[in-house]
Amino acid sequence: MNKKVLATISALLVCFALLYRDVIAKLVHDWYVDDNYSHGFLIVPIALYFAWERRGKLREAVARPSPWGLVLVLGSMAMLLAGILGSELFLPRVSMIGTLAGVVWFLLGWNHLKILIFPLAFLLLMIPIPAIIFNQVAFPLQLLASRFGEAALVICQIPVLREGNVIHLANTSLEVAEACSGIRSLVSLLTLGIVFGYFSDARLWVRWALVIGTIPIAIAANGIRVAGTGIAAHFYGEAAAQGFFHSFSGWIIFVAAFIMMFLLYRIIVWIAPARPAQEPAA
């Protein structure tokens, strides 16, 4: 890499940091305070690795700068301005990724952007879902987890009465709050499913199957957690459903969900094993 290219990249990075410094600072703050998106700290390093892994293809690709990249950059700037004027966080954060994609497209061309499209799209996982969408998803998940927990308690012959997302037991009542809706484990497991599928199998349909499979796995795992909390509360009182047990059970269930995802992958490979790569002819 010559000095001119290095100086250009450095100047672009400085301009990007200055332009989005407030957006980045607030985003990192949300990762730190919101457990639903604490995995955001890992997204950027993983995306950088995905880009670095494609360095050979990037070197071989022919650079064909395109003015369409400038259009994308200007559109991203408009999103940034709209988000700032509307005191909205989602648009400025998405505009960061659009700006990066536009700069690559403008300076290097579509061939390079096509190679980097997956690392850039992966960065979307670091952006918290808008509150209006989050609330629309969280409450149905709360009800689903409550129904799952109620059914499990009935199977265990434990007296239970459910009212919405509140489960009434003989000695206490449990509320499946927004934090227990399972959306946290769903987002984290979805990210893990993408990374696991990427490194486990080169077939695109297998990767998609793993990503889609994380959704029912996360929902089922959270339902098991609610049921386990209800059983513990029935036998050991309300204290068993709070504090250390409640937090520790979240980690246990997440590990169990990852094991289920791994088993799903093994089942897929067993049903459709990957074909060995053909050796080149002599």
C-alpha positions as CSV (number, residue, x, y, z in Angstrom):
1,M,0.0,0.0,0.0
2,N,1.6,3.3,-1.1
3,K,1.7,6.4,0.9
4,K,-0.9,8.2,-1.2
5,V,-3.5,5.4,-0.7
6,L,-2.7,5.3,3.0
7,A,-3.1,9.0,3.4
8,T,-6.4,9.0,1.6
9,I,-7.7,6.2,3.8
10,S,-6.5,8.0,6.9
11,A,-8.2,11.2,5.8
12,L,-11.5,9.4,5.1
13,L,-11.4,7.7,8.5
14,V,-10.7,11.0,10.3
15,C,-13.6,12.7,8.4
16,F,-15.9,9.8,9.2
17,A,-15.0,9.9,12.9
18,L,-15.6,13.6,13.1
19,L,-18.9,13.4,11.3
20,Y,-20.3,10.5,13.3
21,R,-18.6,11.1,16.7
22,D,-21.8,11.8,18.5
23,V,-23.6,9.0,16.9
24,I,-20.9,6.5,17.7
25,A,-20.6,7.7,21.3
26,K,-24.3,7.3,21.9
27,L,-24.3,3.9,20.2
28,V,-21.4,2.6,22.4
29,H,-23.2,4.0,25.5
30,D,-26.3,2.0,24.5
31,W,-24.2,-1.2,24.2
32,Y,-22.9,-0.6,27.7
33,V,-26.2,0.1,29.4
34,D,-28.6,-2.1,27.4
35,D,-28.1,-5.8,28.0
36,N,-30.2,-6.5,24.8
37,Y,-27.3,-5.1,22.7
38,S,-24.2,-5.7,24.8
39,H,-23.0,-8.0,21.9
40,G,-22.5,-4.8,19.9
41,F,-19.0,-4.6,21.2
42,L,-18.2,-7.8,19.2
43,I,-19.9,-6.8,15.9
44,V,-17.3,-4.4,14.6
45,P,-14.2,-6.6,15.3
46,I,-16.0,-9.6,13.6
47,A,-17.0,-7.5,10.6
48,L,-13.4,-6.3,10.3
49,Y,-12.3,-9.9,10.3
50,F,-14.8,-10.7,7.6
51,A,-13.4,-7.8,5.5
52,W,-9.8,-8.8,6.2
53,E,-10.6,-12.4,5.1
54,R,-11.6,-11.0,1.7
55,R,-8.3,-9.2,1.2
56,G,-7.2,-11.5,-1.6
57,K,-10.4,-11.0,-3.6
58,L,-10.2,-7.2,-3.0
59,R,-6.6,-7.1,-4.4
60,E,-7.7,-9.1,-7.5
61,A,-10.8,-7.0,-8.1
62,V,-10.6,-4.3,-10.8
63,A,-11.2,-0.8,-9.4
64,R,-13.9,1.0,-11.3
65,P,-15.0,4.2,-9.4
66,S,-18.7,4.9,-9.8
67,P,-20.6,8.2,-9.3
68,W,-23.5,6.1,-7.9
69,G,-21.5,5.8,-4.8
70,L,-21.6,9.5,-4.3
71,V,-25.4,9.3,-4.6
72,L,-25.4,6.7,-1.8
73,V,-23.2,8.9,0.3
74,L,-25.5,11.9,-0.2
75,G,-28.5,9.8,0.6
76,S,-26.8,8.7,3.8
77,M,-26.0,12.3,4.7
78,A,-29.7,13.1,4.2
79,M,-30.6,10.3,6.6
80,L,-28.1,11.6,9.1
81,L,-29.6,15.1,8.9
82,A,-33.2,13.8,9.2
83,G,-32.3,11.8,12.2
84,I,-30.6,14.8,13.9
85,L,-33.5,17.2,13.2
86,G,-36.0,14.6,14.3
87,S,-34.1,13.6,17.4
88,E,-34.1,10.0,16.1
89,L,-31.3,7.5,16.7
90,F,-32.0,4.7,14.2
91,L,-31.5,6.7,10.9
92,P,-28.1,8.3,11.8
93,R,-26.8,4.9,12.8
94,V,-27.9,3.2,9.6
95,S,-26.5,6.1,7.6
96,M,-23.0,5.2,9.0
97,I,-23.2,1.9,7.1
98,G,-24.6,3.6,4.0
99,T,-21.8,6.1,4.1
100,L,-19.2,3.4,4.3
101,A,-20.8,1.5,1.4
102,G,-21.1,4.7,-0.7
103,V,-17.4,5.6,-0.2
104,V,-16.3,2.1,-1.3
105,W,-18.6,2.2,-4.3
106,F,-17.5,5.8,-5.2
107,L,-13.7,5.2,-4.9
108,L,-13.3,1.5,-5.9
109,G,-16.5,0.5,-7.7
110,W,-19.2,-2.1,-7.5
111,N,-16.8,-5.1,-7.7
112,H,-15.2,-4.1,-4.4
113,L,-18.6,-3.2,-2.8
114,K,-20.0,-6.6,-3.8
115,I,-17.1,-8.3,-2.0
116,L,-17.6,-6.3,1.2
117,I,-21.4,-6.4,1.2
118,F,-21.6,-9.1,3.8
119,P,-19.2,-7.4,6.4
120,L,-21.1,-4.2,5.9
121,A,-24.5,-5.8,6.3
122,F,-23.3,-7.6,9.4
123,L,-22.7,-4.2,11.0
124,L,-26.5,-3.8,11.1
125,L,-26.6,-6.2,14.0
126,M,-24.9,-3.6,16.2
127,I,-27.8,-1.1,15.8
128,P,-30.5,-1.3,18.4
129,I,-34.0,-1.9,17.0
130,P,-36.2,1.2,17.0
131,A,-38.4,1.4,20.2
132,I,-41.7,1.2,18.2
133,I,-40.6,-2.0,16.5
134,F,-39.0,-3.4,19.7
135,N,-42.3,-3.0,21.6
136,Q,-44.3,-4.6,18.9
137,V,-42.1,-7.6,19.0
138,A,-41.4,-7.8,22.8
139,F,-45.0,-8.0,24.0
140,P,-46.0,-11.0,21.7
141,L,-42.9,-12.7,22.9
142,Q,-43.9,-12.1,26.5
143,L,-47.3,-13.7,25.9
144,L,-45.7,-16.6,24.0
145,A,-43.3,-17.3,26.9
146,S,-46.1,-17.0,29.4
147,R,-48.2,-19.6,27.5
148,F,-45.2,-21.9,27.2
149,G,-44.5,-21.6,30.9
150,E,-48.2,-22.2,31.8
151,A,-48.3,-25.3,29.6
152,A,-45.1,-26.7,31.2
153,L,-46.4,-26.1,34.7
154,V,-49.7,-27.8,33.9
155,I,-47.8,-30.8,32.6
156,C,-45.9,-30.9,35.8
157,Q,-49.2,-30.8,37.7
158,I,-48.5,-27.5,39.3
159,P,-51.6,-25.4,39.9
160,V,-51.3,-22.2,37.8
161,L,-53.5,-19.4,36.5
162,R,-52.3,-17.1,33.7
163,E,-53.6,-13.6,33.1
164,G,-51.8,-12.1,30.1
165,N,-48.1,-12.2,30.9
166,V,-48.6,-12.8,34.6
167,I,-48.5,-16.3,36.0
168,H,-50.2,-16.9,39.3
169,L,-49.0,-19.8,41.5
170,A,-50.3,-21.0,44.8
171,N,-47.7,-19.1,46.8
172,T,-46.6,-16.3,44.5
173,S,-47.1,-14.6,41.1
174,L,-44.6,-14.2,38.3
175,E,-44.6,-11.5,35.7
176,V,-42.9,-12.2,32.4
177,A,-41.5,-8.7,32.0
178,E,-40.1,-7.1,28.8
179,A,-36.6,-8.1,29.9
180,C,-37.8,-11.8,30.1
181,S,-39.6,-11.7,26.7
182,G,-36.6,-13.5,25.1
183,I,-35.8,-10.7,22.6
184,R,-32.4,-10.3,24.2
185,S,-31.5,-14.0,23.7
186,L,-33.1,-13.9,20.2
187,V,-30.9,-11.0,19.0
188,S,-27.8,-12.5,20.6
189,L,-28.5,-16.0,19.3
190,L,-29.3,-14.6,15.8
191,T,-25.9,-13.0,15.8
192,L,-24.2,-16.2,17.0
193,G,-26.1,-18.2,14.4
194,I,-24.8,-16.0,11.6
195,V,-21.2,-16.3,12.8
196,F,-21.5,-20.0,13.5
197,G,-23.0,-20.7,10.1
198,Y,-20.4,-18.6,8.4
199,F,-17.5,-20.6,9.9
200,S,-19.2,-24.0,9.9
201,D,-20.5,-24.5,6.4
202,A,-19.8,-22.8,3.0
203,R,-23.3,-23.6,1.6
204,L,-25.5,-20.6,1.6
205,W,-28.7,-22.5,2.2
206,V,-27.2,-24.1,5.3
207,R,-26.3,-20.7,6.7
208,W,-29.8,-19.4,6.1
209,A,-31.3,-22.5,7.7
210,L,-29.2,-21.9,10.9
211,V,-30.1,-18.3,11.0
212,I,-33.8,-19.0,10.6
213,G,-33.6,-21.9,13.0
214,T,-32.3,-19.6,15.8
215,I,-35.7,-17.9,16.0
216,P,-37.8,-20.9,17.2
217,I,-34.8,-22.1,19.3
218,A,-34.6,-18.8,21.1
219,I,-38.3,-18.7,21.7
220,A,-38.4,-22.3,23.0
221,A,-35.3,-21.7,25.2
222,N,-36.9,-18.7,26.8
223,G,-40.1,-20.6,27.4
224,I,-38.1,-23.3,29.2
225,R,-36.5,-20.6,31.3
226,V,-40.0,-19.2,32.3
227,A,-41.2,-22.7,33.1
228,G,-38.1,-23.5,35.2
229,T,-38.5,-20.3,37.1
230,G,-42.2,-21.1,37.8
231,I,-41.2,-24.6,39.0
232,A,-38.5,-23.2,41.3
233,A,-40.9,-20.6,42.7
234,H,-43.5,-23.2,43.4
235,F,-41.2,-25.4,45.4
236,Y,-38.8,-22.9,46.9
237,G,-40.8,-19.7,47.1
238,E,-40.6,-16.3,45.3
239,A,-36.9,-15.8,46.2
240,A,-35.9,-18.7,43.9
241,A,-37.2,-16.7,40.9
242,Q,-35.2,-13.6,41.7
243,G,-31.6,-12.6,42.2
244,F,-28.7,-14.9,41.4
245,F,-30.9,-17.8,40.2
246,H,-32.8,-15.7,37.7
247,S,-29.6,-14.2,36.2
248,F,-27.7,-17.5,36.2
249,S,-30.6,-19.4,34.6
250,G,-30.3,-16.9,31.7
251,W,-26.8,-18.0,31.0
252,I,-27.6,-21.7,31.3
253,I,-30.5,-21.3,28.9
254,F,-28.4,-19.4,26.4
255,V,-25.8,-22.2,26.5
256,A,-28.6,-24.8,26.0
257,A,-29.9,-22.7,23.1
258,F,-26.4,-22.8,21.5
259,I,-26.3,-26.6,22.0
260,M,-29.7,-26.9,20.2
261,M,-28.4,-24.8,17.4
262,F,-25.3,-27.0,17.1
263,L,-27.6,-30.1,17.1
264,L,-29.7,-28.5,14.3
265,Y,-26.5,-28.0,12.3
266,R,-25.5,-31.7,12.8
267,I,-29.0,-32.8,11.7
268,I,-28.7,-30.7,8.5
269,V,-25.2,-32.1,7.8
270,W,-26.5,-35.6,8.4
271,I,-29.4,-35.2,6.0
272,A,-27.5,-33.3,3.4
273,P,-23.7,-33.9,3.8
274,A,-21.4,-31.5,2.1
275,R,-19.8,-32.8,-1.1
276,P,-16.1,-33.1,-1.0
277,A,-14.3,-30.6,-3.2
278,Q,-13.0,-32.2,-6.4
279,E,-9.3,-32.5,-6.8
280,P,-7.9,-30.6,-9.9
281,A,-7.1,-32.8,-12.8
282,A,-3.4,-33.7,-13.3
